[in-house]
């Protein structure tokens, strides 16, 4: 039933979350997406311009935290769920939120990042076009720590061919000691600490 109600973006987010978490209970969950369910919102806006009535279900699933809410409901989970959006640094904001939750005592935090191409009429604003993509990682406290430090806009970004969300995943699963993710309004310095 849940699978039929959600769009491909939501299905991708819930699937990778389940693959990372399985049936085991967990602590907080952070969903990160730059645009969230914007395609559903565009459909609703088009229906409004045509004078059509809107589906209450479609409307309730058009909000940014719809995927996280559906995941919580499907699992019967009452843990802390957070949905974040921070432009191209959305994945970084999700990881930053998770690091804060770990520092507050959570034993583990599930981070889910999901992105998709912008629908018309917003496609002109797309900076990192690409297909629908989603990933999830289960972060927990460890001897090797991770930190993210905000950097000013003038900090040079390290060159890369990957969109910011995939570059963040590459850092998380790789062995690089540091990575600078820059942007027009500032960025992040990712570091590993032993």
Phi, psi and omega per residue, in radians:
X1 nan -0.801 3.137
X2 -1.084 -0.736 -3.122
X3 -1.020 -0.640 -3.130
X4 -1.282 -0.495 -3.061
X5 -1.383 -0.433 -2.999
X6 -1.809 2.698 3.117
X7 -1.356 2.994 3.130
X8 -0.964 -0.640 3.118
X9 -1.053 -0.836 3.125
X10 -1.140 -0.696 3.103
X11 -1.078 -0.737 3.123
X12 -1.095 -0.780 -3.135
X13 -1.080 -0.822 -3.117
X14 -1.188 -0.615 -3.130
X15 -1.163 -0.825 -3.129
X16 -1.198 -0.565 3.072
X17 -1.081 -0.777 3.130
X18 -1.143 -0.736 3.112
X19 -1.057 -0.672 -3.126
X20 -1.324 -0.597 -2.997
X21 -1.796 -0.612 -3.065
X22 1.117 -2.710 -3.101
X23 -1.475 -0.150 -3.089
X24 -1.155 2.460 3.075
X25 -1.200 2.682 3.138
X26 -2.471 -3.118 3.084
X27 -1.620 -2.424 -3.077
X28 -1.069 2.720 3.111
X29 -2.262 2.318 3.129
X30 -2.085 2.097 3.056
X31 -1.778 2.235 -3.137
X32 -2.133 2.244 3.106
X33 -2.718 2.360 -3.133
X34 -1.161 -0.796 -3.035
X35 -1.967 -0.275 -3.121
X36 1.039 -2.456 -3.070
X37 -1.510 0.803 -3.071
X38 -1.134 -0.562 3.136
X39 -1.082 -0.703 3.101
X40 -1.157 -0.666 3.106
X41 -1.118 -0.699 3.114
X42 -1.112 -0.731 3.092
X43 -1.040 -0.764 3.115
X44 -1.109 -0.724 3.122
X45 -1.117 -0.695 3.089
X46 -1.107 -0.708 3.101
X47 -1.103 -0.690 3.101
X48 -1.082 -0.758 -3.129
X49 -1.138 -0.454 3.113
X50 -1.556 0.000 3.131
X51 1.339 0.270 3.134
X52 -1.432 2.675 3.075
X53 -1.372 2.644 -3.085
X54 -1.731 2.521 3.065
X55 -1.340 2.212 3.086
X56 -1.030 -0.621 3.121
X57 -1.152 -0.805 3.118
X58 -1.061 -0.709 3.134
X59 -1.117 -0.784 -3.106
X60 -1.170 -0.440 3.138
X61 -1.600 0.052 -3.113
X62 -1.571 -0.104 -3.110
X63 -1.379 2.794 -3.026
X64 -1.123 -0.550 -3.095
X65 -1.671 0.315 -3.090
X66 -1.062 -0.780 -3.117
X67 -1.089 -0.756 -3.140
X68 -1.143 -0.680 3.115
X69 -1.130 -0.768 3.121
X70 -1.112 -0.679 3.126
X71 -1.120 -0.748 3.116
X72 -1.080 -0.780 -3.136
X73 -1.146 -0.788 -3.115
X74 -1.071 -0.620 -3.121
X75 -1.547 -0.218 -3.048
X76 1.139 0.608 -3.017
X77 -1.754 2.318 3.124
X78 -1.911 0.310 3.108
X79 -1.200 2.996 3.115
X80 -1.225 2.128 3.087
X81 -2.056 2.351 -3.114
X82 -2.282 2.450 3.022
X83 -2.065 2.199 -3.116
X84 -2.159 2.662 3.045
X85 -2.532 2.251 -3.117
X86 -2.529 0.823 3.137
X87 1.052 -2.466 -3.115
X88 -1.138 -0.286 3.130
X89 -1.675 0.409 -3.109
X90 -1.055 -0.762 3.118
X91 -1.098 -0.722 3.103
X92 -1.094 -0.704 3.110
X93 -1.118 -0.661 3.090
X94 -1.115 -0.763 3.123
X95 -1.178 -0.705 3.102
X96 -1.041 -0.751 3.084
X97 -1.072 -0.722 3.136
X98 -1.130 -0.741 3.111
X99 -1.061 -0.707 3.085
X100 -1.113 -0.714 3.117
X101 -1.155 -0.651 3.066
X102 -1.126 -0.733 3.120
X103 -1.121 -0.487 3.102
X104 -1.425 -0.003 3.053
X105 1.956 -0.025 3.094
X106 -1.146 2.338 -3.126
X107 -1.235 -0.501 3.098
X108 -2.785 2.701 -3.139
X109 -2.392 2.283 3.067
X110 -1.567 2.205 3.081
X111 -1.965 2.216 3.130
X112 -2.098 2.199 3.081
X113 -2.058 2.303 3.133
X114 -2.470 2.326 -3.141
X115 -2.446 2.657 3.087
X116 -2.602 2.824 3.102
X117 -1.105 2.504 3.111
X118 -1.209 2.490 3.085
X119 -1.395 2.819 2.963
X120 -1.091 2.481 0.159
X121 -1.659 0.198 -3.067
X122 -1.649 -0.012 -3.038
X123 -0.997 -0.511 -3.137
X124 -1.109 -0.356 -3.136
X125 -1.551 -0.063 -3.081
X126 -1.213 2.162 3.105
X127 -1.751 -0.464 -3.092
X128 -2.299 1.229 -3.103
X129 -1.129 2.731 3.118
X130 2.919 3.013 -3.129
X131 -1.275 2.970 3.024
X132 -0.976 2.306 3.128
X133 -2.571 2.543 3.137
X134 -2.614 2.556 3.033
X135 -2.561 2.781 3.112
X136 -2.507 2.471 3.067
X137 -2.324 2.536 3.080
X138 -1.820 1.890 -3.116
X139 -1.686 2.460 3.075
X140 -2.503 2.880 -3.137
X141 -1.145 2.527 -3.107
X142 -2.718 2.979 3.097
X143 -1.118 -0.634 3.120
X144 -1.587 2.024 -3.076
X145 -1.637 2.868 3.121
X146 -2.224 2.346 3.070
X147 -2.344 2.631 3.059
X148 -2.193 2.219 -3.141
X149 -2.099 2.280 3.113
X150 -1.153 2.456 3.125
X151 -2.145 2.669 -3.122
X152 -1.265 2.854 -3.118
X153 -1.016 -0.528 -3.084
X154 -1.342 -0.169 3.103
X155 -1.134 2.283 -3.097
X156 -1.304 2.353 3.091
X157 -1.431 2.502 3.048
X158 -1.280 2.380 -3.074
X159 -1.112 2.581 3.113
X160 -2.919 2.685 -3.124
X161 -1.717 -0.200 -3.080
X162 -1.508 2.586 2.974
X163 -1.071 2.726 -3.055
X164 -0.955 -0.662 -3.123
X165 -1.160 -0.688 3.126
X166 -1.315 -0.576 3.067
X167 -1.132 -0.655 3.081
X168 -1.107 -0.751 3.113
X169 -1.099 -0.727 3.118
X170 -1.013 -0.729 3.115
X171 -1.144 -0.767 -3.091
X172 -1.065 -0.689 -3.075
X173 -1.668 -0.086 -3.114
X174 -1.632 -2.831 -3.108
X175 -2.165 0.128 3.110
X176 -0.992 2.364 3.104
X177 -1.322 -0.523 -3.119
X178 -2.551 2.668 3.064
X179 -2.663 2.308 3.122
X180 -1.823 2.136 3.093
X181 -1.920 1.934 -3.078
X182 -1.793 2.958 3.115
X183 -2.924 2.957 -3.081
X184 -1.117 -0.432 3.139
X185 -1.970 0.353 -3.124
X186 2.050 3.139 -3.103
X187 -2.741 -2.724 -3.074
X188 -2.370 2.479 2.943
X189 -1.868 1.962 3.128
X190 -1.579 2.346 3.135
X191 -2.444 2.541 2.987
X192 -1.801 2.464 3.130
X193 -2.249 2.365 3.097
X194 -1.720 nan nan
